[in-house]
Amino acid sequence: MKKIFKYLLIIVLLCVTGLLGVYFFTPEPKTFLNQNPRITSFMQMRIDAAKAEGINLKIFHQYLNYSNIDQDLKDAVRISEDGGFFAHNGFDFAEIKESIKKNIKKRKFARGGSTISQQLVKNLFLSSDKSIVRKIKEAVLTFKLENQLSKFRIFSLYMNYIEFGDGVFGVQAACWTYFGKSARDVTVFEAARLASIIPNPRKYNPNKPTRRLRYRTKLLLTRLFKYKKITRAEYSDALREFEMFFD
C-alpha cells in the first residue's frame, strides 16, 4: 500500500512540475494588452504549410477597432461560437461535456468545445494540432489570457485575427474579400453568413449557397432574433435576403 501511495505521489508531483513548467515557459498574453500582433502563430503555420507545397501564400489582414465593427457581426460571431463568452472564465464545461459525449458516440473528433478564449490562444500562440501537449498548453494560456486581458480585449483580438479563408484573417479582411465592404457596414444577413463559416473557413465560402451554409445561416438568424439582438423588422429583412440568396 505504501508503494502504491509513493508511486501516486510521484505521478502527482511530476504532473504539478510539468504544469508549472508549461506555465512559466509559455508566452504571456499581456504582451497584447495595448499592442496588436504583427503575425500570429496560426498565420505562420499557414504560410509554412503553403510554402511546403510550393505556394507563396499572401496574408490579407486589416485591424479594425472593436467599436467600429458592426454590432450585428459581433453578436453573430459570439452567438455562433461562444454564447456564454462574457459569463465564463475561459472554459465552458457544459459544452466540453457535450463534446466529449458526442465524440465518444461518433468514435471520432466530431465536435469541439473550445471557447472564444481557447480559439484565440490557439490562433495567437499555437497551431491546429490536436495533441495532449498542445491541449495542456492551450488550457494554461487560456487561464493566463483570462487573467491578463479584459473580455472586450480578448473578443477584439479574436474578431481581428480569426481565419476566414486561405490567407484571410480578421473580420475586416473577410468583409472586403467576400462582400466588398468594411466590417462596419455589413447587413444582418451578411453577418450571419460570415459567422456561419467559422468552424471550417477553408472549406466553406459565405458567397457559395451550399446546403450547410443555408442551415447554419438560418439557425443563426433565428438565434439572433430569439436572443433579441435584432428586431422583428431586421429579422424579416434578413429572411428576405436569405430567400433571394438561397433561391
C-alpha positions in Angstrom: 0.0 0.0 0.0 2.9 2.3 0.9 4.5 1.6 -2.5 1.3 2.5 -4.4 0.9 5.7 -2.4 4.6 6.5 -3.2 4.1 6.0 -6.9 0.9 8.0 -6.9 2.7 10.8 -5.1 5.5 10.7 -7.7 3.0 10.9 -10.5 1.2 13.9 -8.9 4.5 15.7 -8.3 5.5 15.1 -11.9 2.2 16.4 -13.2 2.4 19.5 -11.0 6.0 20.1 -12.0 5.1 19.7 -15.7 2.2 22.2 -15.4 4.4 24.7 -13.6 7.0 24.3 -16.3 4.4 24.9 -19.0 3.0 27.9 -17.1 6.4 29.6 -16.8 7.6 28.8 -20.2 4.5 29.7 -22.3 4.1 33.2 -23.8 2.5 36.0 -21.8 -0.8 37.2 -23.4 -0.4 40.6 -21.6 2.1 41.4 -24.4 -1.0 42.2 -26.4 -2.7 44.3 -23.7 -2.0 47.5 -25.7 -0.4 46.3 -28.9 -1.5 44.1 -31.7 0.4 41.1 -33.0 2.1 41.6 -36.4 1.7 38.0 -37.3 0.2 35.1 -35.3 1.3 31.5 -34.9 -1.6 30.3 -37.0 -0.8 32.7 -39.8 2.8 31.5 -39.8 1.6 27.9 -39.8 -0.5 28.5 -42.9 2.4 30.3 -44.7 4.8 27.4 -43.9 2.3 24.8 -45.0 1.7 26.6 -48.3 5.5 27.1 -48.8 6.0 23.3 -48.4 3.6 22.9 -51.3 5.4 25.4 -53.4 2.8 28.1 -52.8 3.6 31.7 -51.8 0.6 32.5 -49.6 -0.2 36.2 -49.1 -1.8 37.1 -45.8 -4.7 39.6 -46.1 -5.3 41.2 -42.7 -6.6 44.6 -41.6 -7.1 45.5 -38.0 -10.4 47.3 -37.2 -11.0 48.8 -33.7 -13.7 46.9 -31.8 -16.0 49.9 -31.6 -16.0 50.2 -35.4 -17.0 46.6 -36.1 -20.7 46.2 -36.8 -22.6 45.2 -33.7 -24.7 42.6 -35.6 -21.5 41.0 -36.8 -20.1 40.9 -33.2 -23.3 39.3 -32.0 -23.4 36.8 -34.8 -19.9 35.6 -34.2 -20.3 35.4 -30.4 -23.6 33.5 -30.6 -22.2 31.2 -33.3 -19.0 30.3 -31.4 -19.5 31.0 -27.7 -22.8 32.4 -26.5 -21.6 32.4 -22.9 -18.4 34.2 -23.6 -18.9 37.1 -21.3 -20.1 34.9 -18.4 -17.4 32.2 -18.2 -13.8 32.3 -17.2 -12.4 30.9 -20.5 -13.8 27.4 -20.2 -17.4 26.2 -20.9 -17.5 22.9 -19.0 -21.1 22.2 -20.1 -20.0 22.5 -23.7 -16.9 20.4 -23.1 -19.1 17.6 -21.5 -21.4 17.6 -24.5 -18.5 17.5 -26.9 -16.9 14.5 -25.2 -20.2 12.6 -25.2 -20.7 13.3 -28.9 -17.1 12.4 -29.8 -17.4 9.1 -27.9 -20.6 8.3 -29.7 -19.2 9.1 -33.1 -15.9 7.5 -32.2 -14.1 10.4 -33.7 -13.4 14.1 -33.1 -16.8 15.3 -34.4 -17.4 18.3 -32.2 -15.1 20.8 -30.5 -15.9 22.5 -27.2 -13.5 25.4 -27.5 -14.5 28.9 -26.2 -13.5 32.1 -28.0 -10.7 32.5 -25.5 -9.4 29.0 -26.3 -9.6 29.6 -30.0 -7.8 32.9 -29.6 -4.8 31.4 -27.8 -4.6 28.7 -30.4 -4.5 31.3 -33.2 -2.1 33.6 -31.4 0.4 31.1 -30.0 -0.2 27.5 -31.0 -1.5 25.6 -34.1 -4.3 23.2 -35.2 -2.5 20.2 -33.8 -4.8 18.1 -31.5 -2.1 16.5 -29.3 -2.4 16.3 -25.5 0.6 18.5 -25.1 -1.0 21.3 -27.2 -4.3 21.0 -25.3 -2.4 21.4 -22.0 -0.6 24.5 -23.3 -3.9 25.8 -24.6 -5.5 25.4 -21.1 -2.6 27.2 -19.4 -2.6 30.0 -22.0 -6.4 30.4 -21.7 -6.0 30.8 -17.9 -3.3 33.4 -18.5 -5.3 35.2 -21.1 -8.5 35.5 -19.0 -6.4 36.8 -16.1 -4.3 39.3 -18.1 -6.7 40.8 -20.6 -10.3 42.1 -20.4 -13.1 40.3 -22.1 -13.5 43.1 -24.6 -9.8 43.0 -25.5 -10.0 39.2 -25.9 -13.0 39.5 -28.2 -11.5 42.3 -30.1 -8.3 40.3 -30.8 -10.5 37.3 -31.7 -12.6 39.3 -34.2 -9.4 40.7 -35.8 -7.3 37.5 -36.1 -9.8 34.6 -36.7 -9.3 32.8 -40.0 -11.9 33.3 -42.8 -10.3 31.5 -45.7 -6.9 30.9 -47.3 -4.8 33.8 -46.2 -7.8 35.8 -45.0 -7.7 36.8 -41.3 -10.0 39.0 -39.3 -13.5 40.3 -40.0 -12.3 43.4 -41.8 -10.3 41.5 -44.4 -13.1 38.9 -44.6 -15.8 41.5 -45.3 -13.7 43.2 -48.0 -12.9 39.8 -49.5 -16.4 38.4 -49.6 -18.7 41.5 -49.6 -16.5 44.3 -51.0 -17.2 46.5 -47.9 -15.9 47.3 -44.4 -16.9 45.2 -41.4 -18.6 48.3 -40.1 -21.2 48.3 -43.0 -22.4 44.7 -43.3 -26.1 43.7 -43.1 -27.6 41.3 -40.6 -27.8 38.6 -43.3 -24.2 39.1 -44.3 -23.1 39.0 -40.7 -24.8 35.7 -40.2 -23.4 34.2 -43.4 -19.9 35.2 -42.5 -20.1 33.9 -38.9 -21.5 30.6 -40.3 -18.3 29.6 -42.0 -16.1 30.0 -38.9 -16.0 26.3 -37.9 -14.4 25.5 -41.3 -13.5 28.7 -43.2 -11.2 27.0 -45.7 -13.9 24.6 -46.8 -16.9 26.9 -46.8 -17.4 30.3 -48.5 -20.2 32.8 -47.5 -20.8 33.5 -51.2 -21.5 29.9 -52.1 -25.0 28.9 -51.2 -24.4 25.3 -50.0 -26.9 23.3 -48.0 -24.7 23.5 -44.9 -24.4 27.3 -45.2 -28.1 27.6 -45.6 -28.8 25.6 -42.5 -26.2 27.4 -40.3 -27.2 30.9 -41.5 -30.9 30.3 -40.9 -30.2 28.9 -37.5 -28.0 31.9 -36.6 -30.5 34.4 -37.8 -33.2 32.7 -35.7 -31.0 32.8 -32.6 -30.1 36.5 -33.2 -33.9 37.2 -33.1 -34.6 34.8 -30.3 -32.0 36.5 -28.1 -33.3 39.9 -29.0 -30.1 41.0 -30.8 -32.1 42.1 -33.8 -35.6 43.5 -34.1 -38.5 41.7 -35.9 -38.2 44.1 -38.8 -34.4 43.4 -39.1 -35.2 39.6 -38.9 -37.8 39.9 -41.7 -35.4 41.9 -43.9 -32.7 39.3 -43.3 -35.0 36.4 -44.1 -35.9 38.2 -47.4 -32.2 38.4 -48.3 -31.8 34.8 -47.2 -34.6 33.6 -49.6 -33.2 35.5 -52.5 -29.6 34.3 -51.9 -30.6 30.6 -51.5 -33.3 30.6 -54.1 
